[in-house]
Amino acid sequence: MQMTGQAASFAPRIAVMIDADNVSWKHAHEVVRTVHLLGGSVVYSTYGRETACEGWLKELKAFKPRCVTPLPTGKPNATDMTMMLDAMVYLLRERVSHMYLVTSDSDFVPLVRKLKQYRCRTVVFAEGKASECLRNECDEFVLLEKA
């Protein structure tokens, strides 16, 4: 059976949001391999200090990732808050169906809960330091191997 052009509208729209201050760029290939199994359109964004984002940007160069470095406010959660706000923009404006969060930070639990309320599939890629709460809240948890 051949699919018509209408089937293309059902392709997933995926946002991959990377907390570069929290997860090493050495996991980039594992993340990309998993994300692209689903197919669909994918947008990558990295968040954090420029030095933390550099490795991710280099590894994801073929996908033209966005790099977001929040203004230095002296507050430790500026990156997290910026990432959460952008996630909601992707959800509501860009109508993403799948949100992949690359972070081990339990501060993202409220975001995961909100995304699920909007029926956005949430997948968290995290290192072993991730809390049980973060692991249990998402639709799928991917434990990243030691880099």
C-alpha positions in Angstrom: 0.0 0.0 0.0 1.4 3.4 -1.0 1.0 6.3 1.4 -0.3 9.6 0.1 0.9 13.1 1.0 -1.6 13.2 3.8 0.4 10.6 5.8 3.3 13.0 6.0 1.2 15.2 8.3 1.4 12.4 10.9 5.2 12.5 11.0 6.4 13.4 14.5 7.7 16.8 15.2 10.6 16.5 17.6 12.4 19.0 19.8 15.7 17.9 21.4 16.7 20.2 24.2 20.2 19.7 25.6 21.3 20.9 29.1 25.0 21.2 28.1 25.9 22.4 31.6 24.6 19.1 32.9 25.3 16.3 30.4 28.6 15.8 28.5 28.7 16.2 24.7 30.3 12.8 24.6 26.8 11.4 24.6 25.8 13.1 21.3 26.0 10.1 19.1 23.9 8.0 21.5 21.2 10.8 21.6 21.2 11.3 17.8 21.0 7.6 17.1 17.9 7.2 19.4 16.1 10.3 18.3 16.3 9.6 14.6 14.9 6.1 15.0 11.5 7.7 15.2 11.8 9.7 12.0 10.0 13.0 11.5 11.4 16.5 11.7 13.9 17.2 14.4 15.2 20.5 15.8 18.2 20.5 18.3 18.9 23.2 20.8 21.7 23.4 23.3 21.6 25.4 26.5 24.4 26.5 28.8 27.8 28.2 29.0 29.5 28.6 25.6 32.3 26.3 26.7 29.8 23.6 27.7 27.9 23.9 24.4 31.0 23.8 22.1 31.3 20.0 22.1 27.6 19.5 21.5 27.6 22.1 18.6 30.6 20.4 17.0 29.0 16.9 17.2 25.6 18.1 16.0 26.9 20.4 13.3 25.1 18.5 10.5 21.7 19.2 12.2 22.3 23.0 12.6 21.6 23.2 16.3 20.6 26.4 18.1 22.9 27.5 20.9 21.3 29.4 23.7 23.6 30.9 26.3 21.5 32.8 28.9 22.7 36.1 30.1 25.0 35.7 33.1 22.6 36.7 35.9 24.6 35.2 38.7 21.7 32.9 39.3 22.4 29.1 39.0 19.1 28.3 37.3 19.2 30.8 34.4 19.9 28.0 31.9 17.2 25.7 33.2 14.6 28.5 33.2 15.5 29.5 29.6 15.3 25.8 28.5 11.9 25.4 30.1 10.4 28.5 28.5 11.7 27.5 25.1 10.2 24.0 25.6 6.8 25.5 26.1 7.3 27.7 23.0 8.1 24.6 21.0 5.1 22.8 22.4 2.5 25.6 21.8 3.8 27.4 18.8 5.7 24.7 16.9 3.3 22.0 17.9 6.0 19.4 18.7 4.7 15.9 19.4 7.8 14.6 21.1 10.2 16.4 23.5 13.6 14.9 24.2 15.3 16.4 27.2 19.0 15.7 27.7 19.5 16.4 31.3 20.0 14.7 34.7 18.6 17.7 36.6 15.4 17.0 38.6 14.5 20.7 38.3 12.9 19.6 35.0 10.2 17.4 36.6 7.6 20.2 36.5 8.3 20.7 32.8 7.9 17.0 32.1 4.6 17.0 34.0 3.3 20.0 32.0 4.4 18.5 28.7 2.5 15.3 29.5 -0.6 17.3 30.3 -0.5 18.5 26.7 0.0 15.0 25.4 3.5 15.6 24.3 5.6 12.5 24.6 8.5 13.1 26.9 11.8 11.2 26.7 14.7 12.0 29.1 18.3 11.1 28.4 20.3 11.3 31.6 23.4 10.1 33.3 23.2 7.9 36.4 23.0 10.9 38.7 19.3 11.5 37.6 16.8 11.3 40.4 14.1 8.6 40.7 11.4 11.3 40.3 12.8 12.5 37.0 13.1 8.9 35.8 9.5 8.0 36.8 7.8 11.2 35.4 8.8 10.9 31.8 7.3 8.6 29.2 10.6 7.0 28.5 14.0 7.3 30.4 17.2 6.6 28.6 20.2 6.0 30.8 23.3 7.3 29.1 26.4 5.2 29.4 29.5 6.6 31.1 31.3 8.9 28.7 
